[in-house]
């Protein structure tokens, strides 16, 4: 059974979430490396009342997106210097 990659960390502000993922790859020299990526999404209800996710942001979502991205950046920077 394949192991599912779980999020390392999530930051949420209202309907906006920034999710940090830890990924495995190879460097140009062929060495195994771990790197992080950040996904941002907005949760909303469709006309049928079902919850959906999108990467599209409205005007009022932008400050919340900036906040969660700032928190993700802070977390990753502190982690890089072993302060998290």
Backbone as CSV, one residue per row, in Angstrom:
resi,resn,N_x,N_y,N_z,CA_x,CA_y,CA_z,C_x,C_y,C_z
1,UNK,0.838,-1.178,0.000,0.000,0.000,0.000,0.888,1.247,0.000
2,UNK,0.590,2.195,-0.862,1.399,3.401,-0.990,1.133,4.358,0.173
3,UNK,2.205,4.914,0.722,2.079,5.855,1.825,1.669,7.215,1.278
4,UNK,0.626,7.808,1.868,0.118,9.094,1.407,0.924,10.224,2.044
5,UNK,1.303,11.199,1.232,2.030,12.361,1.721,1.072,13.253,2.506
6,UNK,1.383,13.492,3.769,0.541,14.325,4.626,1.121,15.736,4.700
7,UNK,0.264,16.741,4.879,0.773,18.108,5.007,1.681,18.243,6.230
8,UNK,2.712,19.055,6.078,3.614,19.320,7.206,2.975,20.307,8.172
9,UNK,2.288,21.319,7.612,1.717,22.380,8.441,0.638,23.091,7.637
10,UNK,-0.385,23.611,8.326,-1.434,24.400,7.674,-1.638,25.690,8.449
11,UNK,-1.874,26.759,7.702,-2.227,28.052,8.282,-3.545,28.471,7.664
12,UNK,-4.498,28.915,8.509,-5.845,29.210,8.031,-6.294,30.574,8.526
13,UNK,-6.941,31.330,7.632,-7.569,32.608,7.981,-8.904,32.655,7.236
14,UNK,-9.994,32.418,7.956,-11.298,32.359,7.312,-11.310,31.221,6.310
15,UNK,-11.739,31.500,5.074,-11.826,30.430,4.074,-10.499,30.129,3.361
16,UNK,-9.431,30.852,3.709,-8.145,30.731,3.017,-7.197,29.851,3.825
17,UNK,-6.567,28.893,3.145,-5.609,27.991,3.789,-4.319,27.935,2.978
18,UNK,-3.191,28.039,3.680,-1.875,27.792,3.084,-1.376,26.482,3.689
19,UNK,-1.086,25.519,2.832,-0.636,24.200,3.273,0.811,23.994,2.844
20,UNK,1.649,23.625,3.802,3.062,23.353,3.518,3.228,21.849,3.323
21,UNK,3.855,21.498,2.201,4.126,20.110,1.864,5.628,19.867,1.864
22,UNK,6.033,18.728,2.377,7.433,18.300,2.337,7.556,17.305,1.188
23,UNK,8.477,17.569,0.272,8.636,16.762,-0.933,10.043,16.171,-1.012
24,UNK,10.137,15.036,-1.663,11.420,14.378,-1.876,11.813,14.546,-3.341
25,UNK,13.085,14.767,-3.576,13.569,14.912,-4.942,15.051,14.608,-5.012
26,UNK,15.643,14.974,-6.133,17.083,14.781,-6.325,17.699,16.101,-6.759
27,UNK,18.885,16.369,-6.248,19.627,17.559,-6.647,20.211,17.347,-8.037
28,UNK,20.800,18.382,-8.596,21.448,18.255,-9.907,22.590,17.240,-9.853
29,UNK,23.158,17.070,-8.679,24.246,16.093,-8.506,23.710,14.688,-8.259
30,UNK,22.375,14.539,-8.224,21.773,13.223,-8.042,21.572,12.815,-6.596
31,UNK,21.834,13.726,-5.661,21.651,13.417,-4.236,20.189,13.583,-3.846
32,UNK,19.727,12.745,-2.926,18.359,12.857,-2.414,18.235,14.130,-1.578
33,UNK,17.202,14.903,-1.836,16.967,16.132,-1.078,15.496,16.206,-0.680
34,UNK,15.241,16.997,0.343,13.882,17.300,0.776,13.676,18.785,0.562
35,UNK,12.538,19.152,-0.026,12.214,20.559,-0.222,10.740,20.775,0.100
36,UNK,10.394,22.009,0.377,9.025,22.348,0.752,8.333,23.109,-0.362
37,UNK,7.014,22.949,-0.413,6.189,23.755,-1.310,4.966,24.216,-0.529
38,UNK,4.359,25.292,-0.990,3.183,25.853,-0.317,2.042,25.925,-1.318
39,UNK,0.900,25.378,-0.932,-0.315,25.456,-1.751,-1.303,26.363,-1.036
40,UNK,-1.966,27.218,-1.802,-2.966,28.106,-1.224,-4.311,27.804,-1.861
41,UNK,-5.356,27.793,-1.036,-6.685,27.522,-1.563,-7.749,28.257,-0.751
42,UNK,-8.897,28.434,-1.393,-10.056,29.058,-0.755,-11.185,28.038,-0.758
43,UNK,-11.825,27.860,0.392,-12.984,26.976,0.519,-14.251,27.804,0.334
44,UNK,-15.234,27.219,-0.333,-16.513,27.912,-0.541,-17.609,26.875,-0.739
45,UNK,-18.857,27.316,-0.599,-20.002,26.449,-0.859,-20.562,26.785,-2.228
46,UNK,-20.837,25.739,-3.015,-21.435,25.964,-4.327,-22.947,26.198,-4.169
47,UNK,-23.633,26.377,-5.271,-25.065,26.681,-5.222,-25.886,25.537,-4.620
48,UNK,-25.335,24.338,-4.629,-26.011,23.189,-4.026,-25.692,23.007,-2.551
49,UNK,-24.874,23.892,-1.988,-24.501,23.801,-0.577,-23.354,22.849,-0.298
50,UNK,-22.680,22.394,-1.350,-21.538,21.480,-1.186,-20.241,22.272,-1.076
51,UNK,-19.355,21.826,-0.177,-18.072,22.496,-0.012,-17.151,22.175,-1.183
52,UNK,-16.494,23.215,-1.707,-15.549,23.097,-2.815,-14.281,23.856,-2.458
53,UNK,-13.212,23.626,-3.249,-11.940,24.334,-3.070,-11.522,24.929,-4.394
54,UNK,-10.862,26.087,-4.329,-10.350,26.738,-5.530,-9.070,27.494,-5.197
55,UNK,-8.291,27.766,-6.209,-7.094,28.591,-6.056,-7.372,30.033,-6.426
56,UNK,-8.606,30.305,-6.857,-9.004,31.653,-7.257,-9.401,32.461,-6.027
57,UNK,-8.923,33.694,-5.969,-9.203,34.550,-4.815,-10.012,35.771,-5.225
58,UNK,-10.911,36.182,-4.349,-11.640,37.422,-4.533,-10.894,38.559,-3.860
59,UNK,-11.338,39.775,-4.090,-10.687,40.965,-3.530,-10.535,40.874,-2.016
60,UNK,-11.588,40.455,-1.319,-11.543,40.388,0.143,-10.728,39.207,0.664
61,UNK,-10.366,38.286,-0.224,-9.539,37.144,0.181,-8.053,37.485,0.214
62,UNK,-7.659,38.523,-0.506,-6.236,38.831,-0.665,-5.539,39.118,0.666
63,UNK,-6.111,39.939,1.573,-5.418,40.150,2.859,-5.254,38.862,3.664
64,UNK,-6.255,37.989,3.617,-6.161,36.709,4.331,-5.095,35.823,3.702
65,UNK,-5.019,35.837,2.378,-3.988,35.060,1.678,-2.599,35.585,2.039
66,UNK,-2.458,36.896,2.088,-1.168,37.491,2.465,-0.777,37.063,3.876
67,UNK,-1.744,37.010,4.773,-1.470,36.619,6.154,-1.000,35.168,6.240
68,UNK,-1.742,34.240,5.619,-1.351,32.826,5.729,-0.047,32.548,4.998
69,UNK,0.206,33.254,3.889,1.487,33.085,3.192,2.644,33.631,4.021
70,UNK,2.407,34.730,4.719,3.428,35.291,5.603,3.751,34.306,6.738
71,UNK,2.727,33.693,7.299,2.936,32.704,8.361,3.690,31.486,7.823
72,UNK,3.358,31.049,6.608,4.064,29.917,5.999,5.532,30.265,5.775
73,UNK,5.785,31.475,5.287,7.162,31.918,5.057,7.928,31.971,6.379
74,UNK,7.306,32.519,7.415,7.942,32.592,8.733,8.280,31.190,9.242
75,UNK,7.340,30.270,9.151,7.557,28.898,9.604,8.728,28.252,8.870
76,UNK,8.734,28.364,7.542,9.791,27.727,6.735,11.144,28.362,6.997
77,UNK,11.166,29.676,7.184,12.435,30.361,7.457,12.987,29.956,8.807
78,UNK,12.136,29.920,9.817,12.577,29.490,11.144,13.028,28.033,11.131
79,UNK,12.319,27.208,10.373,12.697,25.788,10.252,14.061,25.646,9.596
80,UNK,14.316,26.448,8.573,15.595,26.398,7.857,16.773,26.678,8.792
81,UNK,16.546,27.567,9.757,17.605,27.917,10.704,17.454,27.156,12.025
82,UNK,16.659,26.064,11.988,16.433,25.205,13.150,15.905,25.960,14.358
83,UNK,15.017,26.920,14.112,14.423,27.699,15.200,12.941,27.377,15.387
84,UNK,12.390,26.546,14.517,10.964,26.210,14.621,10.764,24.981,15.478
